[in-house]
Amino acid sequence: MRRLYDLPFLVILMGIGALAMFLPVGVAVAERDWQSARSFLQSGLIFSVLAALIGLATIGNRVINQARSHLLAMLGFYALMPLMLAVPFVEAVPGASYLDGYFEMISSLTTTGATLYDDPASLSAAVHLWRALVGWLGGFFIWVTAISILAPMSLGGFEVTAGPGGARQLGTAGPGAGRAADPRGRLLRFARRFAPIYLGLTASLWVLMLVAGEGPLVAACHAMSVLATSGISPVGGVPGGQSGFAGELFLWGFFIFAFTRQTFMLDLRPQSWRALGSDLELRMGVVIAWAVTLFLFARHWIGAYEVEADENSVAALRALWGAVFTVTSFLTTTGFVSSDWAEAQTWSGLATPGLILVGLAVFGGGVATTAGGVKLLRIYALYKHGVREMEKLINPSSVGGAGAFARRIRREGAQIAFVFFMLFALSLTVTMVALGIAGIEFDAAMVLTVAALTTTGPLAAATTEPALSYAALGDGARMVLAAAMVVGRLETLAIIALLNPEFWRG
């Protein structure tokens, strides 16, 4: 284990990815899908040997700045690892090109969940499991690296709650963080701590889905997709399953782990549960989810006079549940749609409810969770700053109060949150322009860009009529979206930190 500790981080990740290729072999053998079984078995053997050889060649190499090395490894994980993960996919799917496989794997690894195969029946059970498994591993990766790498560097949303001058510290966090903390030790410690929790939550949801009547493969894929917020499904989404309302209820209950990292960092003490009740991100997420849900539900009586809907209790409850589930799903950037979402759309009478889902995906989930988007903590900081500015308009000499932490959120936190929001808008603009050059119309380019930057792949199919298809895009547009997925997962601030000259000194 000590020798493994001395291996480069990216080589360790390569070995884990190679070992994961053996898991779909069992499903392929059970299905008598010999082509898929051979593809995953051979790929697993080849890349396991390759990872071992690279490890032997690089073990013990001295790293001057571990923080910089690990941040580069994160970028390499999302951009380069799909090159390896795509090999068994391409070999197992007849007619798939290597670019198709790369797009599928980068979409899964970044927990985006966008797919080129609109018909789930065109992929085998082993391939579906592989996509969900890659997304699940990508979710666990962001769990661990957000706490062990991004947090000490004041990145990934942690810059909002950094000390005074946190925004200024962003430019010099690299070298300082490399000396003040041992990222390798933090990675190992948090990986050991989170692995049983992540695996236990996934297994618990899988058992609950089985109890609800779902098939083993679909239950496993949906359980992994909810914990990783990837939205990957072997049956085209929740409506294609057999668990019904009970299954949706179980999935909805596990969305909470994408609202705040405090849900999976509890130590089961009473004060920890009280702290969870006062968590800023959880409260903000619940308020946004229920505010949008009640708006969709109440609009039936407020403004949808032209809609003729069956005003009975059953229809009302189905519309309410469809709105609750779908709104929460897209706020956590999972992208699952309820079986009753069509009922909710009819009930609300909105002509373009998809734009609401786009806005929810932009808000995103909690910091250091598997959710993407702008993140709830940044939204909260901007909200508190706006409230304080309105108070000062009425009472210019008033004192904000609420302690040093609240003042930091309203001042430095809101400032860096606004900077990130502007960078997000700039990334949105650049990606849309690139898609426009590739021949994509404005409306489609906007939806596809938001889906990629917020890592909410199913957004493309759920917000437009007719649904957008990734399969209809050219290779140029797919690679633009693949790059946007990496930027959305790693976040612009982390990439800017890599471009900072001070980050490379020493």
ABEGO torsion letter per residue (X at the ends): XAAAAABBAAAAAAAAAAAAAAAAAAAAAAAGBAAAAAAAAAAAAAAAAAAAAAAAAABGBBBABAAAAAAAAAAAAAAAAAAAAAAAAAAABBGBBAAAAAAAAAAAAAGAGBBABABAAABBAAAAAAAAAAAAAAAAAAAAAAAAAAAAAGBGGAAAABBBGAAAAAAAAAAAAAAABBAAAAAAAAAAAAAAAAAAAAAAAAAAAAAAGBBAAAAAAAAAAAAAGAGBBAAGEAAABAAEAAAAAAAAAAAAAAABAAAAABAGBAAAAAAAAABAAAAAAAAAAAAAAAAAAAAAAAABAABBBBBBAAAAAAAAAAAAAAAAAAAAGAGBBBAAAAAAAAAAGBABAAAAAAAAAAAEBBBGBABBEAEAAAAAAAAAAAAAAAAAAABAABBAEGEAAAAAAABAAAAAAAAAAAAAAAAAAAAAAAAAAAGBBAAAAAAAAAAAAAGBAAAAAAABOBBBBAAABBAAAAAAAAAAAAAAAAEAAAAAAAABAAAABX
